[in-house]
Amino acid sequence: MTALRGAPALVLAVLVGLTGCSSEDSSAPETTPAGALVLEENAPADVAGSSVVATTFEDSGATLRISEDGSPSTPTEVSVGHEIRVADEEYRVEAIWSEGDSGEPGGQGGRVMLVPLP
């Protein structure tokens, strides 16, 4: 009987872990600031002439793998509000969310929004 009482909490913990983001960061922002870039999970994107791939979505953070000038990528852990430099440009992480996972190859739903800083 005691094991059954803990089962709902375990199921909830697993479901929260599977979303890839916390509940407060799990939906897309209502607006997109001018100049913002939205990175899709595991899809290389050109940011300031460098390749950036958003990976490893956990809680309210993600890992950005940044490769400049064809060099091996450098992992950078980010969360909302974090500022990063890519090449000679600086960006703020505006939002991190998940649009779900289709279960298909390339169907991961993690997103990171970067806003260029002046």
Salt bridges, closest charged atoms under 4 A:
GLU90 OE2 - ARG85 NH2 2.57
GLU94 OE1 - ARG92 NH2 2.46
GLU99 OE1 - ARG111 NH2 3.44
